[in-house]
């Protein structure tokens, strides 16, 4: 099923060359984690992110040195839309808009008085760029903490609505909203609540999710649950790791739900059992790496099954697949056996079939 068939209806917002919301493809984001004053390091990191399949990149702009880096990046050969992340100093938001940032990320609650928010809105309107409202439990307004007793889903939702209404007060609607929490259930609950009360596109993420293994699991639970509801337009798998890993895991998450527009090859493989007589685990891992370098023009589902007893039948919906025998495998299409192939040829023959089927 196409994501747009059950997707929450939202406005479309342009972030540089990338459209967020509406019927646009889901976008994967990350954020640089080297000092923003070091142009060479930031540039190298953004190039690596670009090559890894990142759609939008964010960098913190905490001072004038970072602002100079932003100017240089926008004058470079980078094509990734660039988001300026601002905390506290509203003047840096205004200057980042003038420097060519494709979006400004602020938490209106820590920018200062309403007059400062109005000034940021004016600068973004002049530059023709959107504002991302970032709300999370760590920066929730004190009065909301007193009212709800903790950064609950209700508190986060009310905070987001306050900030949305403030921007709307100045007739600004190029808005993307992100509600994040380190608690997966709180994040899911808050996003679902807000989804019923506004039509702006959402950026999804579990903040402070942790190191790679646990962080990926938390993100899969939080982001994945919302995407299955049809909620979400762009995402970041936040990890205590290299930002490139965030992008790879974000793409993997979308592939697992068949929502990645950059990937047309989908692999299903069985967990193996005592009937498996070939190195199916090794074959599946090698195939996953191999297909990342294949180009197809139509979706292809590939099945890697552990035995000939159930394999062809269980994977009959696959376009092509193998069912393991003893030192060999049955090659099949839509459950119909084509021929036997030796174990050592399995990877090569599967790759050939994928390219043939995927490029009719």
N, C-alpha and C positions, 0 to 999 in steps of 0.2 A: 504494500500500500504506500502511496506517495504521502510524504509528511504533510503536504498542503491539504490533503483530503480531510485531516482531522485537526489541523493546526489552529491554534488560537488566532483570531483575526486582530491584526495590529496595523498601526501606521508604518510606512516605509521611511527610513532615515538614512541619508547618504553619509558615509564616513570615507571621504576620499573616493576611491574607485569602487569601494565595497558598499553594497546596500544591505542594511540591517532591517529585518522585519518584512511585513507584507508577505509576498511569495518568494522572497529571495532565499538562496541556499543558506544553511547554517554556517556561520563563520567561526573559526577557531582563533583564539587570541592567546598572547603571552605577554610577559613584561620583562624588560631588561633588569638584571640584578647587579650590574657593575656600576661604579660611580658615574653619575651622569655628567660630571665635569670632564671625564676622560673620553674625548670624542672618538679616538681610535678604537678603544675597547667597545664602546656602545655601537659604533658602526659595524665592527666585526661581528658582534653578537646579533645585530639586526640582519646582517647578510646571512648568517647561519640559520636564523629563524625563517627568513624568506625561502631559503633552499629546502627547509624541512616541511614547508607547506603552511606556514603561518599566514593568516589572512589580515590580521590587524595586530600592531605591536604598541605597547604602552611603555612610557618611561616617566620616572618621577622628575619633576622640575622644582627642586627645593630652593634654588638660588640663581643668581645671575650667571654663574659659570655654566650651569645646566642649560640655561636659556641660550647661551652662545652655542652650545652643542646642538640644540634644537635647530637653530638657524643653519648651521653647517650641514646637518642631516637632511634638511629640506632642500638644500642646494646640491646634494649629492645624487648618485644614480639609484638610490633606494626607491623602490616603488610601493613598499608597504605603507598603507595608511598609518599615521603616527598619532598617538593619543598622548596628550600632556596631562600627567597626574598631579593635581594641585592640592596641597593642604595648607590651610591657615592664611597664606599671603595672596589675597585676591588680585594684587597687582601682577603677580607672575602669571595668573590665568589670562589677564588682559594682554600681557606682552607675548604669551605663548600663542594666542590667537593671531596676533600681528606677525609672529614669526613663521606662521604657516602650518601650525598644528591642524590636523584633520578632525580632531575632537578634543574637547576639554572635559576631564573627569574631575568633579568636585563633590564634596560633601557639604552642601550649603550650611549645615549646622556648625562647621568649624571654619567657615570663611569669614564670619563676622556678621555685622548688621545687615539689614535688608538693603540698605543703600549700596553695599558692596556686591551683593548678589545681583542687584539691578545693573551695576557697572559691568559685571562679567557677562550678563545676558546681552547687554548692548554691544559689547566687543564681539561676541559670538555671532550675533545677528549681522553685524557689519561684515565679518569674515565669511559668513555663510556656512558656519560649521555647527554641529550639534553639541549638546551638553549631556554627559552621562552623570546621572545622579547615583552616587555610591552610598549605600546605607549598610552599616554592619553593627554588630553588637558592641564592638569596642569603642565606637564613637557616637553612641546613642545619646540624645539630649538628656540632661539630668532630670528635667521635669517628667520625661517619659519613663525613666528608670524609677522615679518616685511613684509615678502613677501605677505602673505595672509590676514593680518590685524586682524586675529582671529584664534582660533583653529578650522578651518573649516574641512569638510570632506576631502577636497583636501590636506590641510596641514597635517592632520593625516596620510593620505595615503602616501604622499611623505616622511614623517618621517619614517614610517614603511619600505618603500622600501629602504631608505638609510641604515637602520640598517641591513636589509636582505642582501643587496649587500656587506656590510662590512664583515659579517660573511662568505658569499660565497667567498669573496676575499681570505680567508684563508682555502678554500675548506671544510667548515663546513656546513653540510646540515641537521643535526638533530635539526630542528628548529620548534617551535610552535609560532604562532603570536597572540597577543591580542591587538586589537585597542578598546579603551574604551573612553566613554565620558559620562558626566552626562546628556547630551542632547540626548534623544532617537533617534531623526531623524538624528543627526550628526553621532551617532554611527552606525546606520543602513547604512547610505550612505557611510561612510568610509569603512566599512567591505565589502559592495558590490563592491566598486571600487577596493579594493585590491584583492578580489576574482578573478577578471578578469586578474590579473597581476602576480600571483604566484601560486604555487601548494602546499604550506605548510598548514598543518592543523591549524585551528583557535580555539582559546579559546574565548568564547562569554561572554559578561557581560556589564551591564550599571553601570558605577562606580558612587559612591556617590548617589545611587538611593534613599536613605532616610530610614525612619522607615518602619516597616513591611508592613502596608497596601499599602502605596503609592509605596514603593520600589518593592513590588511584581507586582503591576500593570505596572510599568515602565519596569520591567524585562520581563514580559509576552509580552508586546508590542514590545520591542527591540529584545530580544532573540527569541521569538516566530515567529516574522516576518522573521527572517533570517533562522530559522529551516524550515519554510514552503517553503523557497526558495531552501532548500537543502544545506544551508551553515551553517557549525558549526560542531565541533567534540568534544568539551568539554565546560562546562559552569559553571558559578558561579552566583547565585542570591545574589548580594551584598546588605546586609541590616544592618542597625544600630540596631543590635539585637544579640542574642545568635547565634553562628555559626551553631549550630544544626538546628535552624530554617531555615537558608539558605539552608541546605541540604534537609530538608523536603519540602520546597517550590520549590527547583530545581527538586526534584523527581515528585512533583505534576504537575509542568509545563510540564515535559516530558510525564507524564501520560495523561495529557489533549490532547496531540498530538499523543498519542499512540506510543510513542518513548522510553518508559522506559523498558529496557530488564529485569528488576527485577520485573515487574508487569504484570501479565497476566489477571487480572480481571478489566474490564472497566464498569463503571456505567453511565447510562444515566437516568436522572430523569426530570420530567416536573416541571414547576414553580408553579403549583397548580392554582386553580381558585375556583369560588363559587360552582362548582359541587363536589369538594372534600369532602368526608364524613368521612375520617379517618385521623389520624395524620401522613400524608405522609411526612411532613418535618422532624419529629422525626424519622420516619422509615428510610428515606434516610440517615440521619446523622449517625444513629446507624449502618446501613449497611456498610457505608463507613469505619467506625471503625472496624467492624467485618471482612470485607474482607481483611484488612491489615494483619490479622493473619491466613488467609486460604492459603493452598498450592494447586496449580493446575498445571498440566503439559501442558495444551493447553489454548489458549486465550478464555475467556468467556466474553460475553457482557451481562450485566444485566440491565433491564429496570424497573424503578419505576415510574408508571404512575398514574395520579390523578383520572381518571374516566374510567368506562367501555365503554363509548360512543366512544371515539377515541383511548383509550390506546392500545389494541391489534393490531389494524391496523397501528397506527403510529410507534409502536415499533416492527413490525414484523421481522425486521432484527436482533433483539436481540435473544440470545440463550435461555434466560429465563427471565421472568419478572412478575410483578403483575400490575393489573389495579384495582384501588380502587372502592369499592362499599360502602354500608352503614353499617359500622362496620365490614366489611369483604372485601375480595379482590379476584379477579380472578387470578389464577396462569396460565401462558401460556408459551409455547415454540414456538418461531418463529411465533407468532401471533395466534397459535392454543390453545384454552382454554383447560386446563387439568382438573381443579376442582376449587371449591370455598374453601377459607380458612378463619378462623376467624382472625380478626385484631391482636389479641394477639399472633397468631402463625406465622404471616407473616415473621418476621425476621428469625426464626428458619427454616421454610420451604424453604425460599430462599437460605439460607446458605447450606442446604442439597442438593438442586438442583445444586448449583454452584459447589460443591465438586464432585457430581456425573457426571456432564457434563464435568468438567475440568480434570477429571482423568478417561478417558475411558478404 
